[in-house]
Amino acid sequence: SDSPLLRALREGSLVTEGQAVSCLLECRPGPISLKGPGGTLVCERDERFRFVMLWNGDGRQNFVCPEPQSWMVDAPNLPLPPETTGFEALQPGERRVYRLRYYFEQA
């Protein structure tokens, strides 16, 4: 779905100063980029990170945190199928490795 927040993110016009932001977004494939006054924060992520939690506290500390996530918040308890939520249970001894890389491109 579309919202003012998603439109601002896509356009690179989201201003997080002075307003609290806390939301889970489903991502399109490819890197996540957040533009700021000094440049762009880029997050390259494993395809299994289908979601990103975007959070900035109360909006007054001059930060924004994009946190990639492999499943929706509270996914094990949602009445939705794992294909939708991203939930994957691990068996005893099973291991999964996910890759994530952040870097900053100066303007």
C-alpha positions as a Markdown table, in Angstrom:
| # | Residue | x | y | z |
|---|---|---|---|---|
| 1 | Ser | 0.0 | 0.0 | 0.0 |
| 2 | Asp | 1.0 | 3.6 | -0.4 |
| 3 | Ser | 1.2 | 6.3 | 2.3 |
| 4 | Pro | 2.8 | 9.7 | 2.8 |
| 5 | Leu | 5.7 | 8.0 | 4.6 |
| 6 | Leu | 6.4 | 5.6 | 1.8 |
| 7 | Arg | 6.1 | 8.3 | -0.9 |
| 8 | Ala | 8.6 | 10.5 | 1.0 |
| 9 | Leu | 11.0 | 7.6 | 1.4 |
| 10 | Arg | 10.8 | 6.8 | -2.3 |
| 11 | Glu | 11.3 | 10.5 | -3.3 |
| 12 | Gly | 14.1 | 11.0 | -0.8 |
| 13 | Ser | 12.2 | 13.7 | 0.9 |
| 14 | Leu | 11.5 | 12.1 | 4.3 |
| 15 | Val | 12.4 | 14.5 | 7.2 |
| 16 | Thr | 12.7 | 12.6 | 10.5 |
| 17 | Glu | 13.8 | 15.5 | 12.6 |
| 18 | Gly | 11.1 | 16.6 | 15.1 |
| 19 | Gln | 8.7 | 13.8 | 14.4 |
| 20 | Ala | 8.7 | 10.3 | 15.8 |
| 21 | Val | 9.0 | 7.5 | 13.3 |
| 22 | Ser | 8.5 | 3.8 | 14.2 |
| 23 | Cys | 7.2 | 1.6 | 11.4 |
| 24 | Leu | 7.8 | -1.8 | 9.8 |
| 25 | Leu | 8.0 | -1.7 | 6.0 |
| 26 | Glu | 8.1 | -4.5 | 3.5 |
| 27 | Cys | 11.0 | -3.9 | 1.1 |
| 28 | Arg | 11.5 | -4.2 | -2.6 |
| 29 | Pro | 14.6 | -6.2 | -3.7 |
| 30 | Gly | 17.8 | -4.2 | -3.7 |
| 31 | Pro | 19.6 | -1.8 | -1.4 |
| 32 | Ile | 17.9 | 0.5 | 1.1 |
| 33 | Ser | 19.0 | 4.1 | 0.8 |
| 34 | Leu | 18.3 | 6.9 | 3.2 |
| 35 | Lys | 19.3 | 10.4 | 2.0 |
| 36 | Gly | 20.4 | 13.0 | 4.5 |
| 37 | Pro | 22.1 | 16.4 | 4.4 |
| 38 | Gly | 25.6 | 15.0 | 4.4 |
| 39 | Gly | 25.0 | 12.1 | 2.0 |
| 40 | Thr | 23.3 | 8.7 | 1.8 |
| 41 | Leu | 23.2 | 5.8 | 4.1 |
| 42 | Val | 23.1 | 2.6 | 2.1 |
| 43 | Cys | 22.1 | -0.8 | 3.5 |
| 44 | Glu | 22.8 | -3.9 | 1.2 |
| 45 | Arg | 21.0 | -6.9 | 2.6 |
| 46 | Asp | 20.4 | -10.5 | 2.1 |
| 47 | Glu | 17.1 | -11.1 | 0.2 |
| 48 | Arg | 15.8 | -12.9 | 3.3 |
| 49 | Phe | 15.6 | -9.5 | 5.1 |
| 50 | Arg | 12.2 | -8.7 | 3.5 |
| 51 | Phe | 11.3 | -6.0 | 6.1 |
| 52 | Val | 12.9 | -3.0 | 7.6 |
| 53 | Met | 12.0 | -1.4 | 10.9 |
| 54 | Leu | 12.5 | 2.4 | 10.6 |
| 55 | Trp | 12.9 | 4.1 | 14.0 |
| 56 | Asn | 14.2 | 7.4 | 15.3 |
| 57 | Gly | 13.2 | 7.5 | 19.0 |
| 58 | Asp | 11.1 | 10.6 | 19.5 |
| 59 | Gly | 12.6 | 12.5 | 16.5 |
| 60 | Arg | 14.7 | 14.9 | 18.6 |
| 61 | Gln | 18.0 | 13.1 | 18.9 |
| 62 | Asn | 19.1 | 13.6 | 15.2 |
| 63 | Phe | 19.3 | 9.9 | 14.2 |
| 64 | Val | 17.3 | 7.4 | 12.2 |
| 65 | Cys | 17.8 | 3.6 | 12.4 |
| 66 | Pro | 16.9 | 1.3 | 9.5 |
| 67 | Glu | 16.9 | -2.2 | 11.0 |
| 68 | Pro | 16.5 | -5.0 | 8.4 |
| 69 | Gln | 14.4 | -7.9 | 9.7 |
| 70 | Ser | 13.6 | -11.3 | 8.2 |
| 71 | Trp | 10.1 | -11.4 | 9.6 |
| 72 | Met | 7.2 | -9.2 | 10.6 |
| 73 | Val | 7.0 | -8.0 | 14.3 |
| 74 | Asp | 5.4 | -10.8 | 16.4 |
| 75 | Ala | 5.3 | -13.1 | 13.3 |
| 76 | Pro | 5.0 | -16.4 | 15.3 |
| 77 | Asn | 1.8 | -15.1 | 16.8 |
| 78 | Leu | 0.1 | -13.6 | 13.8 |
| 79 | Pro | -2.8 | -15.4 | 12.1 |
| 80 | Leu | -1.0 | -15.2 | 8.7 |
| 81 | Pro | 1.0 | -17.8 | 6.8 |
| 82 | Pro | 4.8 | -17.9 | 7.1 |
| 83 | Glu | 5.0 | -16.9 | 3.4 |
| 84 | Thr | 3.5 | -13.6 | 4.3 |
| 85 | Thr | 5.1 | -13.0 | 7.7 |
| 86 | Gly | 8.6 | -14.3 | 6.8 |
| 87 | Phe | 8.5 | -16.6 | 9.9 |
| 88 | Glu | 11.0 | -19.5 | 9.8 |
| 89 | Ala | 11.5 | -21.9 | 12.7 |
| 90 | Leu | 14.9 | -23.4 | 13.3 |
| 91 | Gln | 15.3 | -27.0 | 14.3 |
| 92 | Pro | 17.7 | -27.8 | 17.1 |
| 93 | Gly | 21.3 | -27.4 | 15.8 |
| 94 | Glu | 20.1 | -25.8 | 12.6 |
| 95 | Arg | 21.9 | -22.6 | 11.6 |
| 96 | Arg | 21.2 | -19.8 | 9.1 |
| 97 | Val | 23.6 | -17.0 | 8.0 |
| 98 | Tyr | 22.2 | -13.7 | 6.8 |
| 99 | Arg | 24.4 | -11.0 | 5.3 |
| 100 | Leu | 24.1 | -7.3 | 5.8 |
| 101 | Arg | 26.4 | -4.3 | 4.9 |
| 102 | Tyr | 26.0 | -0.6 | 5.7 |
| 103 | Tyr | 28.0 | 2.2 | 4.2 |
| 104 | Phe | 27.8 | 5.9 | 3.8 |
| 105 | Glu | 28.2 | 7.8 | 0.5 |
| 106 | Gln | 29.1 | 11.5 | 1.1 |
| 107 | Ala | 27.3 | 14.1 | -0.9 |
